[in-house]
Amino acid sequence: MSVEVERKFVCNADTLKTLEEIGAVCLGQRQFCDQYFDTPKFDLTLKDMWLRKRKGCWELKCPTTADKAEETSGEQSRAAAMCSRYKEITNLPEIQLRVKEVIKDVCEDSETETSPSQEEESWMSRNNLVCFAEFTTVRKSFTLEEEGVQVDLDEADFGFHVGEIEVLLPEGGDMQSALNKIQRTAGKLGLTGDKRVEGKMHAYLRSNCPEHFARLLSEHIL
Ligand code: V4E
């Protein structure tokens, strides 16, 4: 399991030029389609748990608690507040366990032999998991001299752009060092705002799923 520490930023026509000027190396461009799943009552997302399938692989993002003791100055804690931290679980049995903690399976596994894809289908239907969001992203990725920092420029198919500065940590890894790397990179990119920037899901739900969006806003998940 790893922890993703990420700061989103508004990207514009100058972002590519700035990345070039600060010596970022382009890792290439790729395209992927994401499908996000939840129950009709939003059991997972109301717990800030995000279950997704990308390129045939399942992934669950769960919140992790910020370690305030690591933030020694006001500036550090402001910088930390700009970042999100999520545990990323990619192992399907572990994902199923986490989901089970939130949603009680309606009925037990059947004993009959089934293929992995039939088992996934059955798991989804037992847990009443339905796809609530589906969109395609074109992503340009860059790496910086700063070790372990990746910058992604995303363009979603519903006309939304966002940049992300990202560090991936092993669980229990040095969070403060990750936050410092993100802060230094934000400085190099000339990012000045002190408000969290909305991501693709935020924009998608606002436009396409007003009831879901309102529930998450009222519970301070988004
Ligand atoms: C965690 C989360 C969601 C799941 C999607 O996460 P995100 O990192 O935005 O997507 P993406 O495509 O960049 O994934 P990657 O390729 O990096 O794995 S949707 C909403 N959240 C919660 C959330 C939040 N509350 N605030 C911010 C700034 N981001 C995400």
Boltz pocket constraint, residues with backbone or C-beta under 6 A from the ligand:
constraints:
  - pocket:
      binder: B
      contacts: [[A, 6], [A, 8], [A, 48], [A, 50], [A, 61], [A, 82], [A, 84], [A, 86], [A, 164], [A, 196], [A, 197], [A, 198], [A, 199], [A, 200], [A, 201], [A, 202], [A, 221], [A, 222]]
      max_distance: 6.0
